[in-house]
Amino acid sequence: MAAPLQPGAASPAPFGRVITAMVTPFAADGSVDLELAARLASHLVDHGSDGLVLCGTTGESPTLSWDEQHQLFSAVKVAVGGRASLLAGTGSNCTAEAVEAIAEAAALGADGALVVVPYYNKPPQAGLEAHFRAVAAAAPTLPLMLYNIPGRTGCSISPETTARLMDLPNLV
């Protein structure tokens, strides 16, 4: 597991050196297969991943309820223990939901959070900055990774906005 990040002292690899965006396995009935997710996470860690991203877009976050995401994170946390850093996807196009999700991720013991640029709404850069500041303030000790995927969100955070956000001590 990567060493805990101290605010203002970002390591070149604060979440690990091999960070895998983990898929979310589903059962035949469409429910999240928590047992298989735990086995998959252990397999990934046993084979070199020292960081896992859960509930990013690769992990089907748009199709999971917040409760399913929390259950998945808890199952993986138990499975890998302290053997890998766990980054929880906590993004939403709704700032209030993203704030709630990041607070819950911190409470569940996440090592960091992946926060996507708000999708669909296409906010201006000032709106993106306000969104990310609110999310960062909700979990001030949890390291955050911005997730800029314009092809999926329809919006892109500019380098200038990112530079302004670098005053946040938990943004890495």
C-alpha positions as a LaTeX table, in Angstrom:
\begin{tabular}{lrrr}
\hline
Residue & $x$ (\AA) & $y$ (\AA) & $z$ (\AA) \\
\hline
Met1 & 0.00 & 0.00 & 0.00 \\
Ala2 & 1.20 & 3.49 & $-0.75$ \\
Ala3 & 2.28 & 5.57 & 2.22 \\
Pro4 & $-0.48$ & 7.85 & 3.54 \\
Leu5 & $-0.47$ & 11.20 & 1.81 \\
Gln6 & 0.30 & 14.21 & 3.95 \\
Pro7 & $-1.43$ & 17.40 & 2.75 \\
Gly8 & 0.96 & 19.57 & 0.79 \\
Ala9 & 3.51 & 16.76 & 0.43 \\
Ala10 & 2.33 & 14.91 & $-2.67$ \\
Ser11 & 4.42 & 11.94 & $-3.67$ \\
Pro12 & 4.95 & 11.21 & $-7.37$ \\
Ala13 & 2.80 & 8.10 & $-6.84$ \\
Pro14 & 0.56 & 8.78 & $-3.81$ \\
Phe15 & $-1.94$ & 6.07 & $-4.71$ \\
Gly16 & 0.54 & 3.44 & $-5.86$ \\
Arg17 & 2.60 & 2.70 & $-8.94$ \\
Val18 & 0.27 & 0.18 & $-10.59$ \\
Ile19 & $-3.27$ & 1.44 & $-10.17$ \\
Thr20 & $-5.93$ & $-0.71$ & $-11.77$ \\
Ala21 & $-9.40$ & 0.54 & $-12.62$ \\
Met22 & $-11.40$ & $-2.47$ & $-11.49$ \\
Val23 & $-14.49$ & $-3.64$ & $-13.32$ \\
Thr24 & $-17.58$ & $-4.39$ & $-11.28$ \\
Pro25 & $-18.74$ & $-7.99$ & $-11.66$ \\
Phe26 & $-22.46$ & $-8.66$ & $-11.81$ \\
Ala27 & $-24.48$ & $-11.78$ & $-11.06$ \\
Ala28 & $-26.88$ & $-13.24$ & $-13.62$ \\
Asp29 & $-29.79$ & $-11.40$ & $-11.96$ \\
Gly30 & $-28.08$ & $-8.03$ & $-12.43$ \\
Ser31 & $-27.00$ & $-7.56$ & $-8.83$ \\
Val32 & $-23.41$ & $-6.73$ & $-7.92$ \\
Asp33 & $-21.47$ & $-9.93$ & $-7.26$ \\
Leu34 & $-19.64$ & $-8.87$ & $-4.10$ \\
Glu35 & $-17.95$ & $-12.24$ & $-3.62$ \\
Leu36 & $-16.52$ & $-12.18$ & $-7.14$ \\
Ala37 & $-15.49$ & $-8.53$ & $-6.69$ \\
Ala38 & $-13.55$ & $-9.48$ & $-3.55$ \\
Arg39 & $-11.82$ & $-12.35$ & $-5.38$ \\
Leu40 & $-11.02$ & $-10.12$ & $-8.37$ \\
Ala41 & $-9.55$ & $-7.41$ & $-6.13$ \\
Ser42 & $-7.39$ & $-9.96$ & $-4.33$ \\
His43 & $-6.24$ & $-11.38$ & $-7.66$ \\
Leu44 & $-5.27$ & $-7.94$ & $-8.95$ \\
Val45 & $-3.33$ & $-7.14$ & $-5.78$ \\
Asp46 & $-1.68$ & $-10.57$ & $-5.73$ \\
His47 & $-0.49$ & $-9.93$ & $-9.30$ \\
Gly48 & 1.08 & $-6.51$ & $-8.86$ \\
Ser49 & $-1.58$ & $-3.83$ & $-8.44$ \\
Asp50 & $-0.80$ & $-1.66$ & $-5.43$ \\
Gly51 & $-3.80$ & 0.60 & $-6.01$ \\
Leu52 & $-7.37$ & $-0.08$ & $-7.13$ \\
Val53 & $-9.96$ & 2.35 & $-8.42$ \\
Leu54 & $-13.48$ & 1.26 & $-7.58$ \\
Cys55 & $-16.62$ & 2.70 & $-9.13$ \\
Gly56 & $-14.99$ & 4.78 & $-11.81$ \\
Thr57 & $-16.48$ & 4.59 & $-15.28$ \\
Thr58 & $-14.66$ & 1.28 & $-15.89$ \\
Gly59 & $-16.36$ & 0.02 & $-12.73$ \\
Glu60 & $-19.86$ & 0.81 & $-14.00$ \\
Ser61 & $-20.42$ & 3.76 & $-11.65$ \\
Pro62 & $-23.24$ & 5.24 & $-13.76$ \\
Thr63 & $-25.26$ & 2.03 & $-13.39$ \\
Leu64 & $-24.74$ & 1.46 & $-9.66$ \\
Ser65 & $-26.73$ & 2.95 & $-6.81$ \\
Trp66 & $-24.77$ & 4.70 & $-4.07$ \\
Asp67 & $-25.68$ & 1.83 & $-1.73$ \\
Glu68 & $-24.26$ & $-0.71$ & $-4.21$ \\
Gln69 & $-21.10$ & 1.37 & $-4.54$ \\
His70 & $-20.65$ & 1.48 & $-0.76$ \\
Gln71 & $-21.24$ & $-2.27$ & $-0.45$ \\
Leu72 & $-18.72$ & $-2.92$ & $-3.21$ \\
Phe73 & $-16.11$ & $-0.70$ & $-1.60$ \\
Ser74 & $-16.62$ & $-2.38$ & 1.79 \\
Ala75 & $-16.31$ & $-5.88$ & 0.30 \\
Val76 & $-13.11$ & $-5.00$ & $-1.54$ \\
Lys77 & $-11.67$ & $-3.24$ & 1.51 \\
Val78 & $-12.15$ & $-6.42$ & 3.54 \\
Ala79 & $-10.65$ & $-8.55$ & 0.76 \\
Val80 & $-7.45$ & $-6.56$ & 0.24 \\
Gly81 & $-7.02$ & $-5.04$ & 3.68 \\
Gly82 & $-3.99$ & $-2.78$ & 3.69 \\
Arg83 & $-2.28$ & $-4.50$ & 0.73 \\
Ala84 & $-3.34$ & $-1.80$ & $-1.75$ \\
Ser85 & $-4.61$ & 1.75 & $-1.82$ \\
Leu86 & $-8.30$ & 1.99 & $-2.61$ \\
Leu87 & $-9.63$ & 4.97 & $-4.52$ \\
Ala88 & $-13.38$ & 5.33 & $-4.49$ \\
Gly89 & $-15.17$ & 6.87 & $-7.43$ \\
Thr90 & $-17.21$ & 9.59 & $-5.79$ \\
Gly91 & $-18.11$ & 11.84 & $-8.70$ \\
Ser92 & $-21.52$ & 13.03 & $-9.75$ \\
Asn93 & $-22.94$ & 15.83 & $-11.83$ \\
Cys94 & $-24.83$ & 16.82 & $-8.68$ \\
Thr95 & $-22.49$ & 18.60 & $-6.27$ \\
Ala96 & $-24.57$ & 17.65 & $-3.22$ \\
Glu97 & $-24.41$ & 13.95 & $-4.20$ \\
Ala98 & $-20.65$ & 14.15 & $-4.81$ \\
Val99 & $-20.17$ & 15.82 & $-1.41$ \\
Glu100 & $-22.19$ & 13.08 & 0.28 \\
Ala101 & $-20.37$ & 10.34 & $-1.64$ \\
Ile102 & $-16.91$ & 11.59 & $-0.75$ \\
Ala103 & $-17.82$ & 11.94 & 2.92 \\
Glu104 & $-19.08$ & 8.34 & 2.89 \\
Ala105 & $-15.93$ & 7.12 & 1.10 \\
Ala106 & $-13.79$ & 8.76 & 3.77 \\
Ala107 & $-15.92$ & 7.18 & 6.50 \\
Leu108 & $-15.55$ & 3.75 & 4.86 \\
Gly109 & $-11.76$ & 4.06 & 4.91 \\
Ala110 & $-10.92$ & 4.99 & 1.34 \\
Asp111 & $-7.31$ & 5.95 & 0.69 \\
Gly112 & $-8.36$ & 8.45 & $-1.95$ \\
Ala113 & $-11.18$ & 9.48 & $-4.23$ \\
Leu114 & $-11.55$ & 9.73 & $-7.97$ \\
Val115 & $-13.73$ & 12.76 & $-8.72$ \\
Val116 & $-15.05$ & 13.02 & $-12.26$ \\
Val117 & $-15.78$ & 16.27 & $-14.05$ \\
Pro118 & $-19.55$ & 16.72 & $-13.72$ \\
Tyr119 & $-21.21$ & 15.09 & $-16.70$ \\
Tyr120 & $-24.16$ & 16.12 & $-18.82$ \\
Asn121 & $-24.62$ & 19.61 & $-17.32$ \\
Lys122 & $-21.57$ & 21.10 & $-19.09$ \\
Pro123 & $-20.80$ & 23.66 & $-16.39$ \\
Pro124 & $-18.52$ & 26.63 & $-17.10$ \\
Gln125 & $-15.00$ & 26.59 & $-15.65$ \\
Ala126 & $-16.13$ & 28.67 & $-12.64$ \\
Gly127 & $-18.80$ & 26.04 & $-11.97$ \\
Leu128 & $-16.26$ & 23.23 & $-12.21$ \\
Glu129 & $-13.98$ & 25.03 & $-9.79$ \\
Ala130 & $-16.83$ & 25.58 & $-7.30$ \\
His131 & $-17.88$ & 21.93 & $-7.63$ \\
Phe132 & $-14.39$ & 20.55 & $-6.95$ \\
Arg133 & $-13.84$ & 22.98 & $-4.04$ \\
Ala134 & $-17.07$ & 21.83 & $-2.40$ \\
Val135 & $-16.15$ & 18.18 & $-2.85$ \\
Ala136 & $-12.62$ & 18.70 & $-1.49$ \\
Ala137 & $-13.97$ & 20.55 & 1.55 \\
Ala138 & $-16.28$ & 17.63 & 2.38 \\
Ala139 & $-13.30$ & 15.32 & 3.03 \\
Pro140 & $-10.32$ & 17.60 & 3.69 \\
Thr141 & $-7.91$ & 14.80 & 4.62 \\
Leu142 & $-8.83$ & 12.45 & 1.77 \\
Pro143 & $-6.49$ & 12.75 & $-1.25$ \\
Leu144 & $-8.37$ & 13.51 & $-4.46$ \\
Met145 & $-7.61$ & 12.68 & $-8.07$ \\
Leu146 & $-9.44$ & 14.72 & $-10.69$ \\
Tyr147 & $-10.88$ & 12.61 & $-13.48$ \\
Asn148 & $-11.13$ & 14.50 & $-16.75$ \\
Ile149 & $-12.79$ & 12.42 & $-19.48$ \\
Pro150 & $-14.38$ & 14.90 & $-21.90$ \\
Gly151 & $-15.56$ & 12.16 & $-24.26$ \\
Arg152 & $-17.74$ & 10.75 & $-21.48$ \\
Thr153 & $-18.73$ & 13.93 & $-19.65$ \\
Gly154 & $-19.17$ & 16.38 & $-22.52$ \\
Cys155 & $-17.08$ & 18.85 & $-20.55$ \\
Ser156 & $-13.38$ & 19.35 & $-19.88$ \\
Ile157 & $-11.59$ & 21.01 & $-17.00$ \\
Ser158 & $-9.06$ & 23.49 & $-18.33$ \\
Pro159 & $-5.41$ & 23.56 & $-17.27$ \\
Glu160 & $-6.00$ & 27.03 & $-15.83$ \\
Thr161 & $-8.87$ & 25.81 & $-13.64$ \\
Thr162 & $-6.77$ & 22.85 & $-12.52$ \\
Ala163 & $-3.92$ & 25.21 & $-11.64$ \\
Arg164 & $-6.29$ & 27.35 & $-9.52$ \\
Leu165 & $-7.44$ & 24.22 & $-7.67$ \\
Met166 & $-3.89$ & 23.23 & $-6.75$ \\
Asp167 & $-4.19$ & 25.35 & $-3.59$ \\
Leu168 & $-6.39$ & 22.57 & $-2.19$ \\
Pro169 & $-4.18$ & 20.56 & 0.17 \\
Asn170 & $-5.90$ & 17.26 & $-0.63$ \\
Leu171 & $-5.80$ & 17.57 & $-4.41$ \\
Val172 & $-3.07$ & 15.42 & $-5.90$ \\
\hline
\end{tabular}
